[in-house]
């Protein structure tokens, strides 16, 4: 019996399955067409509605584009966290770097700081991920809920934000994330500072302290909320020190490790 049919069969097998295998191991972000499509929807807009070229101040109503982009990015982070053996922060970062690479191509006409970017605050069992595009930033929380007593959960999930404070109806939003000392029961905590503003110069500042709760599906519960504002020619009325002093009045725990003092 000749080996030629067997060789032909093997070649056909390789030619058929290699493209499939390549697709399976290709970059997750690039394999999701919605990411590239959503980033492409920004190309008709200026990188900053309040900056040059001026006259586009009304082009900041892009929640219908920004929100699906951030939601899709968060879904990619969850998939990455539940696969592979690298540390969680590295898995999440690799997934988000894929989106950065796509944004570099699709939004090449924009300055780097206005393309898709991210930062990760690693609290061990919790990751707080800040994402930004154009001049809008927001954050997401990822953790491993505890599950039932007889069936513990080992999968990462996106945590729900009770009293969501991460969305604003303004032209630009800047977010800074700071780790806080853990609760007496050892739960992770963090502080988010939001600086928001319009194109006329008015600025608002708010703070939200949150604590990770692994029960009931996992959530980041709000434990602190402070809001302030400043005009175009006034000084900041709500500072990090004020936020911390208010927190100290409510808790005997030192709030910030490595954050604003």
C-alpha positions as CSV (number, residue, x, y, z in Angstrom):
1,X,0.0,0.0,0.0
2,X,1.5,3.4,-1.0
3,X,2.0,6.2,1.5
4,X,1.0,8.9,-0.9
5,X,-2.7,9.0,0.2
6,X,-1.7,9.2,3.8
7,X,0.7,12.1,3.0
8,X,-1.9,13.9,1.0
9,X,-4.4,13.5,3.9
10,X,-1.9,14.9,6.4
11,X,-1.2,17.9,4.2
12,X,-4.9,18.6,3.8
13,X,-5.3,18.3,7.5
14,X,-2.5,20.9,8.2
15,X,-3.8,23.3,5.5
16,X,-7.3,23.1,6.9
17,X,-6.7,23.4,10.6
18,X,-3.7,25.7,10.8
19,X,-5.7,28.8,9.9
20,X,-8.3,27.8,12.5
21,X,-5.6,27.3,15.1
22,X,-4.0,30.7,14.2
23,X,-7.4,32.4,14.7
24,X,-7.9,30.8,18.1
25,X,-4.5,32.1,19.4
26,X,-4.7,35.5,17.7
27,X,-5.1,38.7,19.6
28,X,-8.4,38.6,21.4
29,X,-9.0,42.4,20.9
30,X,-8.3,42.2,17.2
31,X,-10.6,39.1,16.8
32,X,-13.5,41.2,18.2
33,X,-14.6,43.3,15.2
34,X,-16.7,45.5,17.4
35,X,-13.6,47.0,19.1
36,X,-12.1,48.1,15.7
37,X,-15.5,49.3,14.5
38,X,-16.2,51.3,17.7
39,X,-12.8,52.9,17.6
40,X,-13.4,53.8,14.0
41,X,-16.6,55.7,14.9
42,X,-14.4,58.3,16.7
43,X,-12.4,59.1,13.6
44,X,-14.9,61.7,12.4
45,X,-14.5,63.6,15.7
46,X,-11.8,65.8,17.1
47,X,-9.6,64.3,19.7
48,X,-10.7,66.9,22.2
49,X,-14.1,68.7,21.9
50,X,-12.7,71.6,23.9
51,X,-9.4,71.8,22.1
52,X,-8.2,72.6,18.6
53,X,-9.6,72.6,16.0
54,X,-12.1,74.7,17.9
55,X,-15.8,74.9,17.0
56,X,-16.5,71.3,17.9
57,X,-17.7,71.9,21.5
58,X,-21.0,70.1,20.8
59,X,-19.2,66.9,19.7
60,X,-18.8,65.6,23.2
61,X,-22.1,63.8,23.3
62,X,-20.5,60.5,22.4
63,X,-21.8,58.2,25.2
64,X,-23.4,55.9,22.6
65,X,-19.9,55.2,21.3
66,X,-17.8,55.4,24.5
67,X,-20.0,53.2,26.6
68,X,-20.0,50.2,24.2
69,X,-16.3,50.5,23.7
70,X,-15.6,50.4,27.4
71,X,-18.1,47.6,27.9
72,X,-16.4,45.5,25.2
73,X,-13.0,46.2,26.7
74,X,-14.2,45.2,30.1
75,X,-15.6,41.9,28.7
76,X,-12.1,41.2,27.1
77,X,-10.5,41.8,30.5
78,X,-12.8,39.2,32.1
79,X,-12.0,36.7,29.4
80,X,-8.3,37.3,29.9
81,X,-8.5,37.0,33.7
82,X,-10.1,33.6,33.4
83,X,-7.5,32.2,31.0
84,X,-3.8,31.7,31.1
85,X,-1.4,31.3,34.1
86,X,0.3,34.7,34.2
87,X,-0.5,37.0,37.2
88,X,-3.9,38.6,36.9
89,X,-2.6,42.1,36.3
90,X,-0.4,40.9,33.4
91,X,-3.3,39.0,31.8
92,X,-5.6,42.1,32.0
93,X,-2.8,44.4,30.7
94,X,-2.1,42.1,27.7
95,X,-5.8,42.2,26.7
96,X,-5.9,46.0,27.0
97,X,-2.6,46.4,25.1
98,X,-4.3,44.7,22.2
99,X,-6.9,47.5,22.2
100,X,-4.2,50.1,22.4
101,X,-2.5,48.7,19.4
102,X,-5.8,48.8,17.4
103,X,-6.4,52.4,18.5
104,X,-2.9,53.3,17.4
105,X,-3.8,52.2,13.9
106,X,-7.5,53.4,13.8
107,X,-7.0,56.7,15.6
108,X,-3.5,57.4,14.1
109,X,-4.5,61.1,13.4
110,X,-5.0,61.7,17.1
111,X,-2.3,62.6,19.7
112,X,-1.3,59.5,21.7
113,X,-2.9,60.8,24.9
114,X,-6.3,60.8,23.2
115,X,-6.2,57.3,21.9
116,X,-7.4,54.3,24.0
117,X,-5.3,54.0,27.1
118,X,-5.5,52.2,30.4
119,X,-4.0,52.0,33.9
120,X,-4.4,49.1,36.4
121,X,-4.6,49.4,40.2
122,X,-3.6,45.9,41.6
123,X,-5.2,45.2,45.0
124,X,-4.3,41.4,44.8
125,X,-7.8,39.9,44.8
126,X,-9.2,42.9,43.0
127,X,-8.1,44.8,39.9
128,X,-9.4,48.4,39.4
129,X,-8.9,49.3,35.7
130,X,-9.1,52.8,34.4
131,X,-9.8,53.2,30.7
132,X,-9.7,56.3,28.6
133,X,-10.4,57.5,25.0
134,X,-10.5,61.0,23.7
135,X,-10.8,63.0,26.9
136,X,-13.2,60.7,28.8
137,X,-12.0,58.3,31.6
138,X,-13.8,55.8,33.7
139,X,-13.0,52.8,35.8
140,X,-14.1,49.2,36.2
141,X,-13.6,46.7,39.1
142,X,-12.8,43.1,38.7
143,X,-12.7,40.4,41.4
144,X,-13.5,36.8,42.3
145,X,-16.9,36.5,44.1
146,X,-16.9,34.0,46.9
147,X,-19.8,31.8,45.6
148,X,-21.7,29.3,47.7
149,X,-20.3,27.6,50.7
150,X,-20.6,24.2,49.0
151,X,-19.5,25.5,45.6
152,X,-16.8,28.2,45.9
153,X,-16.3,30.3,42.8
154,X,-12.9,30.6,41.1
155,X,-13.8,32.8,38.2
156,X,-13.1,36.5,37.8
157,X,-16.1,38.7,37.2
158,X,-16.7,42.4,36.6
159,X,-18.0,43.8,39.9
160,X,-21.2,45.8,40.1
161,X,-20.8,49.4,41.4
162,X,-23.5,50.2,44.0
163,X,-24.4,53.9,43.5
164,X,-22.3,54.1,40.3
165,X,-20.3,57.3,40.4
166,X,-18.1,56.7,37.3
167,X,-20.4,58.2,34.6
168,X,-20.7,62.0,34.0
169,X,-22.6,64.0,31.4
170,X,-19.8,66.4,30.7
171,X,-17.2,67.0,27.9
172,X,-14.2,65.6,29.8
173,X,-13.5,63.4,32.8
174,X,-10.2,62.6,34.5
175,X,-9.9,59.8,37.0
176,X,-7.1,59.1,39.5
177,X,-7.1,55.9,41.6
178,X,-5.5,55.4,45.0
179,X,-5.2,52.3,47.2
180,X,-6.6,52.6,50.7
181,X,-5.8,50.5,53.8
182,X,-7.9,47.5,54.1
183,X,-11.0,47.2,56.2
184,X,-10.8,45.6,59.7
185,X,-12.0,42.4,58.0
186,X,-9.3,42.6,55.4
187,X,-11.4,43.7,52.4
188,X,-9.7,45.7,49.7
189,X,-10.5,49.4,49.5
190,X,-9.6,52.2,47.0
191,X,-10.3,55.9,46.5
192,X,-11.3,57.3,43.1
193,X,-10.9,61.1,42.4
194,X,-12.9,62.5,39.5
195,X,-12.1,65.8,37.9
196,X,-14.8,66.9,35.5
197,X,-15.3,69.9,33.3
198,X,-16.9,71.8,30.5
199,X,-15.3,73.7,27.6
200,X,-16.1,77.1,29.3
201,X,-13.6,76.4,32.1
202,X,-15.8,75.3,35.1
203,X,-14.5,72.2,36.9
204,X,-16.0,69.8,39.3
205,X,-14.1,67.5,41.7
206,X,-15.5,64.5,43.6
207,X,-14.2,61.5,45.5
208,X,-15.6,58.0,46.0
209,X,-14.2,55.5,48.4
210,X,-15.1,51.9,47.7
211,X,-14.8,48.5,49.4
212,X,-14.7,45.1,47.7
213,X,-17.4,42.8,48.8
214,X,-17.0,39.2,47.4
215,X,-20.5,38.1,48.5
216,X,-23.7,38.1,46.4
217,X,-21.9,38.0,43.1
218,X,-19.2,40.6,44.0
219,X,-19.6,44.3,44.3
220,X,-17.6,47.5,45.1
221,X,-19.7,49.2,47.7
222,X,-19.4,52.9,48.2
223,X,-18.1,53.9,51.7
224,X,-17.2,57.5,51.0
225,X,-18.6,60.2,48.8
226,X,-17.4,63.9,48.6
227,X,-18.2,66.4,46.0
228,X,-16.9,69.9,45.3
229,X,-16.4,72.4,42.5
230,X,-14.3,75.3,41.3
231,X,-14.8,78.0,38.7
232,X,-12.5,79.0,35.9
233,X,-10.7,81.5,38.2
234,X,-11.1,79.9,41.6
235,X,-9.1,77.5,43.7
236,X,-10.0,73.9,44.3
237,X,-12.6,73.7,47.0
238,X,-12.4,69.9,47.5
239,X,-8.8,68.7,47.9
240,X,-7.4,65.3,48.6
241,X,-6.5,66.5,52.1
242,X,-10.1,67.5,52.7
243,X,-11.4,64.2,51.5
244,X,-9.0,62.4,53.8
245,X,-9.9,64.6,56.8
246,X,-13.6,63.8,56.3
247,X,-12.7,60.1,56.0
248,X,-10.7,60.2,59.3
249,X,-13.7,61.7,61.0
250,X,-15.7,58.6,60.0
251,X,-13.1,55.9,60.5
252,X,-10.2,55.3,62.8
253,X,-8.4,53.5,59.9
254,X,-5.6,55.4,58.1
255,X,-7.2,55.7,54.6
256,X,-4.4,55.9,52.0
257,X,-1.4,53.8,51.3
258,X,0.7,55.5,48.6
259,X,-2.1,57.9,47.8
260,X,-2.4,61.7,48.3
261,X,-1.3,63.0,51.8
